[in-house]
Amino acid sequence: MKKITLFIAISFFIACGSKHTQSLLSNGNYDEAINKSIKKLASNKDSKGNQDYVYILQDAYAKATARDLNNINLLVKEANPANFEKVFNLYNQLANRQEKIKPILPLKLLNKGTNATFIMDDYSDEIISSKNGLSDYLYANSIKLLESKNKFDIRQAYDDLVYLDKLNPNFKDVRKKIDEAQLRGTDFVHVFTKNETNMVIPVRLQDDLLNFGTYGLNDKWTVYHNNKQKNITYDFGMLVNFRQINISPEQIKEKEFIKEKQIKDGTKNLVDNNGHVVKDSLGNPIKVDNFKTIRVNIYEFKQFKSCQVIAKVDYLDYRNNQTIETFPLVSEFVFENIYSTFNGDKRACEEDYYPYFNKRAVAFPSNEQMVFDTGEDLKSQLKNIISRNRFRN
């Protein structure tokens, strides 16, 4: 009984599978029907239960081939050079489809005693011819695009030339043209700073801020220079304009506070309300923990100094000498040092406070150092601005 049930279940599963594949064929999804049929037949192509897939594969292959050849015929009749890529892809599709089926051939039609029919043709000449036509078209179109002054046209030429180089390596002077398109399609940005504050901006901060090699901004079409180079026409400028620097006075704040805590200090005899020693059943005095209160006077000192740098980033278009957009840039750095002394039993305060007892007063950082210490945050904000706001959309 179990064997019969299992057989029925398997038969139902196979029937459902072939019906789904047949549906793909009926809906014109020929290649998907071909793929599913090949996958099914690859493990047991001569099984009687897989005969439906043989017929589906034969039918889908014939229809897919006819459709591709008909599309090629229409494209060729249009005589439009832009169709070369479609023709080339269709011929490759025809050849690849054949190669996909060949490993499982021959396929038997059991009820007819013959093999299924799959007409195989050699498309190599057509592939080579259409590839050459496509190569000529891509090259000619790229040369035309390179005559443009529009960088987007030049970038399109670059993409087409890179594709052409993969399609047909060493075709004419394609690699030279790729380098030309890369250079001409790139936006060069001059990055510089301006100081409108009444303070000196540390040179090392400016150098670090303008060192774009540390930003990790990989953009194929944008190059940033902090020093203008000869023979390069800059498209855009990025001005980091320092507007204001606020530095607080050096401050030392003092605070005194007391901490108390009860700690265990040995044991003592337990006594009752009348002051008598309480004993156990054997007559021995009962011992309990003895607690005592300890206290400590803490003298805390806090050194404090802060620095705020207010700047803005201007995106400049050198083509029309206009400001494209402006972004605020504000960073703050705080110097703080806390140290303490004590009088009494330090166990009365929390252990995580102990490190302050080992610290001492330190020299306040200079104003220049404070400004420099805002650098990491400034760089992070500047990187975020550049990442979110490209010069060209």
C-alpha positions in Angstrom: 0.0 0.0 0.0 2.9 2.4 0.9 4.6 1.7 -2.4 1.4 2.5 -4.3 1.0 5.7 -2.4 4.6 6.7 -3.0 4.2 5.9 -6.8 1.1 8.1 -7.0 2.8 10.9 -5.2 5.9 10.8 -7.5 3.7 10.6 -10.6 1.7 13.6 -9.4 4.9 15.6 -8.8 6.3 14.7 -12.3 3.0 15.7 -13.9 2.9 19.0 -12.1 6.5 19.7 -13.1 6.0 19.0 -16.8 2.7 21.1 -16.8 4.6 24.1 -15.4 7.3 23.7 -18.0 4.7 23.3 -20.7 3.1 26.5 -19.4 6.4 28.3 -19.9 6.5 27.1 -23.5 3.0 28.2 -24.2 3.7 31.6 -22.8 6.7 32.1 -25.1 9.3 31.7 -22.3 11.2 29.3 -24.5 14.7 29.5 -22.9 13.3 29.1 -19.4 11.4 26.0 -20.6 14.6 24.8 -22.3 16.6 25.2 -19.1 14.1 23.4 -16.9 13.8 20.6 -19.4 17.6 20.1 -19.6 17.9 20.1 -15.9 15.3 17.4 -15.6 16.7 15.3 -18.4 20.3 15.6 -17.3 19.9 13.0 -14.6 17.8 10.4 -16.4 17.1 11.3 -20.0 15.8 7.9 -21.1 13.2 7.6 -18.3 9.7 7.0 -19.6 8.4 9.5 -17.0 10.6 12.2 -18.6 9.2 11.9 -22.1 7.1 15.0 -21.7 10.3 17.0 -21.2 11.9 15.6 -24.4 8.9 16.9 -26.4 8.9 20.2 -24.6 12.6 20.7 -25.2 12.3 19.8 -28.9 9.4 22.2 -29.4 10.9 25.0 -27.3 14.3 24.8 -29.0 12.7 25.0 -32.5 10.5 28.0 -31.6 13.4 29.8 -29.8 15.7 29.3 -32.8 13.0 30.5 -35.3 12.3 33.6 -33.2 15.9 34.5 -32.9 16.5 34.0 -36.6 13.4 36.0 -37.5 14.6 38.9 -35.2 18.0 38.9 -36.8 16.4 39.0 -40.3 14.3 42.1 -39.3 17.3 43.8 -37.7 19.5 43.2 -40.8 16.8 44.6 -43.1 16.7 47.8 -41.1 20.3 48.4 -42.1 20.9 50.4 -38.9 24.5 50.1 -37.6 23.2 50.5 -34.1 21.6 47.0 -34.5 24.9 45.2 -34.7 25.1 44.6 -31.0 21.6 43.0 -30.9 22.5 40.9 -33.9 25.8 39.8 -32.3 24.0 38.9 -29.1 21.3 36.9 -30.9 23.9 34.9 -32.8 25.7 34.2 -29.6 22.4 33.2 -28.0 21.7 30.7 -30.8 25.2 29.2 -30.5 25.1 29.0 -26.7 21.7 27.4 -26.7 23.0 24.6 -29.0 26.0 24.0 -26.8 23.7 23.8 -23.8 21.7 21.0 -25.4 24.5 19.0 -27.1 25.7 17.2 -23.9 22.3 15.4 -23.4 21.8 14.4 -27.1 20.6 12.1 -28.5 17.1 12.1 -26.9 14.8 9.3 -27.6 11.1 9.5 -28.5 10.1 6.2 -27.0 6.6 5.9 -28.6 8.0 6.7 -32.1 11.2 4.7 -31.9 13.2 7.7 -33.2 15.3 10.5 -31.8 14.1 14.0 -31.1 15.1 16.5 -33.8 17.4 19.4 -33.0 18.8 21.3 -36.0 22.3 22.5 -35.3 24.0 25.1 -37.4 27.5 26.7 -37.3 27.0 30.4 -36.5 30.7 31.1 -36.2 30.9 33.1 -39.5 27.8 35.2 -38.5 29.2 35.8 -35.0 32.6 37.0 -36.4 30.9 39.2 -39.0 28.5 40.8 -36.6 31.3 41.3 -34.0 33.4 43.1 -36.6 30.4 45.2 -37.6 29.8 46.0 -34.0 33.4 46.8 -33.4 33.5 49.2 -36.3 30.3 50.9 -35.1 31.5 51.3 -31.5 34.8 52.7 -32.7 33.2 55.2 -35.1 30.6 56.2 -32.6 33.2 56.7 -29.8 35.4 58.8 -32.1 32.4 61.0 -32.8 31.6 61.3 -29.0 35.2 62.2 -28.3 34.8 65.3 -30.6 32.2 66.6 -28.1 33.1 69.0 -25.3 30.5 67.5 -23.1 32.1 65.3 -20.4 29.1 63.0 -20.3 29.5 62.3 -24.0 33.2 61.6 -23.4 32.4 59.2 -20.5 29.9 57.4 -22.7 32.8 57.1 -25.3 35.0 55.7 -22.5 32.4 53.0 -21.6 31.9 52.0 -25.2 35.7 51.8 -25.8 36.2 49.6 -22.7 33.4 47.4 -23.9 35.0 47.3 -27.4 38.4 46.4 -25.9 36.8 43.4 -24.1 34.8 42.4 -27.2 37.7 42.8 -29.6 41.1 43.2 -27.8 43.8 45.3 -29.6 41.3 46.7 -32.0 43.0 49.7 -33.8 44.1 52.3 -31.2 41.3 51.6 -28.7 43.5 51.5 -25.6 45.0 54.9 -26.5 41.5 56.3 -27.0 40.5 54.8 -23.6 43.2 56.8 -21.9 42.2 59.9 -23.8 38.6 59.5 -22.8 39.5 58.8 -19.2 41.5 62.0 -19.0 39.0 64.3 -20.8 36.0 62.8 -19.0 37.5 63.4 -15.6 36.5 66.4 -13.4 39.5 68.0 -11.8 38.8 69.8 -8.5 41.2 72.3 -6.9 40.9 72.1 -3.1 42.2 74.9 -1.0 41.7 76.7 2.3 41.0 80.3 3.3 41.5 81.7 6.8 39.1 84.5 7.8 39.7 84.1 11.5 42.1 86.2 13.7 44.1 83.1 14.5 46.8 81.1 12.8 45.5 77.8 11.3 48.2 75.2 11.9 49.9 74.3 8.6 49.8 70.6 9.5 46.0 70.8 10.0 45.6 72.3 6.5 47.9 69.7 5.0 46.1 66.9 6.7 42.7 68.2 5.8 43.6 68.5 2.2 45.4 65.1 1.9 42.6 63.4 0.0 44.6 60.2 -0.3 43.5 59.4 3.3 39.8 59.9 2.6 39.2 56.7 0.6 37.0 58.5 -1.9 37.2 56.3 -5.0 35.5 58.2 -7.9 36.5 57.2 -11.4 35.5 60.6 -12.8 36.7 63.0 -10.0 40.3 63.9 -9.0 41.1 66.3 -6.2 44.3 68.3 -6.2 45.4 70.6 -3.3 48.2 71.9 -5.5 47.4 73.1 -9.0 49.2 71.1 -11.7 50.4 72.5 -15.0 48.5 71.5 -18.2 45.4 70.7 -16.3 42.2 72.7 -16.7 40.3 72.6 -13.4 36.5 72.3 -13.7 35.6 72.9 -10.0 37.0 74.3 -6.8 36.4 73.3 -3.2 37.1 76.0 -0.7 37.4 75.2 3.0 36.8 78.6 4.5 37.7 79.0 8.2 35.3 81.6 9.5 35.7 81.6 13.3 37.7 79.9 16.1 36.4 80.1 19.7 38.8 78.9 22.4 37.7 79.0 26.0 40.0 80.2 28.9 42.0 77.6 30.8 39.9 76.6 33.7 40.6 74.6 36.9 37.5 73.8 38.9 37.8 72.5 42.5 35.3 70.5 44.4 35.3 68.9 47.9 33.0 66.1 48.9 32.7 63.4 51.6 32.0 59.7 51.1 31.0 57.3 53.9 30.6 53.6 53.9 30.1 50.7 56.3 32.6 48.0 56.0 33.1 44.6 57.8 35.6 44.8 60.7 35.9 41.3 62.2 33.2 39.7 64.3 31.6 40.3 67.8 29.3 38.5 70.2 25.6 38.7 69.5 23.8 40.4 72.5 20.1 40.7 73.3 18.2 43.8 74.2 19.4 43.6 77.7 23.0 43.5 76.7 23.5 39.8 77.5 25.5 37.5 75.2 23.4 35.2 73.2 24.6 31.6 73.2 23.8 28.5 71.0 22.5 25.2 72.3 26.0 24.1 73.3 26.6 27.2 75.3 29.0 28.9 72.9 28.6 32.6 72.2 27.0 33.3 68.8 29.3 35.4 66.6 28.1 38.1 64.1 29.8 40.5 61.7 31.1 43.7 63.2 30.7 46.8 60.9 32.3 50.1 61.2 31.7 53.4 59.3 34.6 54.8 57.4 34.8 58.2 55.6 37.0 60.0 53.2 37.4 63.7 52.2 38.0 64.0 48.5 39.4 67.1 46.8 38.7 67.0 43.1 40.3 69.2 40.5 39.0 69.5 36.9 41.1 71.1 34.2 39.0 72.2 31.2 39.6 73.9 27.9 37.5 73.8 24.7 37.9 74.8 21.1 35.3 75.3 18.4 36.1 75.7 14.8 33.4 77.2 12.5 34.0 76.9 8.8 32.1 76.4 5.5 32.8 74.4 2.4 32.1 76.2 -0.9 31.6 74.2 -4.2 32.8 76.5 -7.0 32.1 76.1 -10.7 35.1 77.5 -12.6 33.3 77.2 -15.9 31.0 80.2 -15.0 32.7 81.4 -11.8 29.6 80.7 -9.7 29.2 79.1 -6.3 27.3 75.9 -6.7 26.5 75.2 -3.1 27.7 75.9 0.5 27.9 73.5 3.4 28.5 74.4 7.1 31.4 72.8 8.9 31.5 73.0 12.7 33.8 71.0 14.9 34.6 71.1 18.7 37.4 69.6 20.7 37.3 69.5 24.6 40.4 69.0 26.7 39.5 67.7 30.2 41.8 66.3 32.9 40.4 65.2 36.3 42.6 64.4 39.3 42.0 64.1 43.0 43.6 63.9 46.4 42.0 62.5 49.6 42.2 62.5 53.3 40.8 59.5 55.2 40.0 56.0 54.1 39.7 55.9 50.3 37.8 52.6 50.6 34.7 54.8 51.4 34.4 55.8 47.7 33.7 53.6 44.7 36.6 51.6 43.2 36.1 53.0 39.7 37.0 56.4 41.2 40.5 55.2 42.4 42.3 56.1 39.1 41.7 59.8 39.7 43.9 59.5 42.8 46.8 58.5 40.7 46.6 61.4 38.3 48.1 64.8 38.5 47.8 68.2 36.9 49.1 68.4 33.3 50.0 71.3 31.1 47.2 72.8 29.1 47.4 72.2 25.4 48.3 75.3 23.4 45.7 77.1 21.3 47.4 75.8 18.1 47.2 72.2 19.4 43.6 72.6 20.3 42.8 73.8 16.8 44.7 70.9 15.3 42.9 68.4 17.5 39.6 69.3 15.8 41.1 67.9 12.6 39.8 64.3 12.8 36.3 65.5 13.2 36.7 68.1 10.5 38.0 65.4 8.1 35.1 63.1 8.9 32.6 65.8 8.2 34.3 66.9 5.0 34.4 63.3 3.8 30.7 63.0 4.5 29.9 66.2 2.6 31.9 65.0 -0.4 30.4 61.6 -0.4 26.9 62.9 -0.3 27.3 65.8 -2.7 28.9 65.3 -6.1 29.9 68.2 -8.3 28.0 66.6 -11.2 24.6 64.8 -10.7 
